């Protein structure tokens, strides 16, 4: 008879927890949920904005100055708010143009965990790689870190987009925390990442020992992100997700592609799941797309599923992705996907053209052509409600959608992710025990 699986006490750390601020928050929510489903005890230590967690997961709020909160980002804290050395460093780093949260969160988390070395079986850091996390590893705690992709990639893309010397200096200052993250990552017993592309970059750009870097793909919940019965695709509707207005997301190239596409398919229009921010708003004006682009911030999962299930195409134009949750979520909804080949996207959507169409990154012409092919799968006249009429030409869009959902079910679910993560928890704990013997 096999031994019963060991149930673990997991401390899961995240310097920012809310799923609305990006993929790290989504990872936090669904990984913690699936770990609890497996019977493990999970305590999330999170900085603001606070995470959305499912029942059974305990939350410890790690207070900070929260200097980037809406609606007053980059606020000046009052003197009475500076109650610790971490508060002082957080404020001074922001004033100097840097990003302090990974460093200061890790200090605060280390202080909370320090007095209780036997309370948790494993500590899992979700993306901070701050010095406080490194000190936990040095003190003998079993520590696992998840690096979704190296921030060195973001820095390189932003430096390339800097148009003036002062902007380049500002970018370098903002990314001042990267050296710390690289140093801490090299000290951790195990670094998990979400794709083989990210693994290669972590080894090359962060200098982490290849034997310490493991790939555990993330995924989606196929019971939430699923085809909805009776939905019809809206003629010309393209959907994309842009959680941040940064060059790496490639939104400007998608807007340029839309402008080119509309010369032949004037019904083409774009819904951007995210806020209208300066760079994207300027591009809308530059390409004459007023009225053809709408931005929708604060979209719920149910609303996002509705968009994916009624879109004629979903675009993922990123210059680089360590994985791409939007691509997987759209595929799970059987939406036709057009993606760039940046970073891990070929691993996610496949390279054979069965589950998605791939185009080179930063190529607006290729993006417009591929989107045009998918939209042309619905060539019938729109009915009075604006939905595409069914025709025999729907083969491409329907084929992409079916194959995309099947690919997700076989490879990319949170249940598979959690099981893989637990294997590495147990391995790190076993390595620690062997060193102590």
Order of alpha helices (4+ residues) and beta strands (2+ residues): beta-alpha-beta-beta-alpha-alpha-beta-alpha-beta-alpha-alpha-alpha-beta-alpha-beta-beta-alpha-beta-alpha-beta-alpha-beta-alpha-beta-alpha-beta-alpha-alpha-alpha
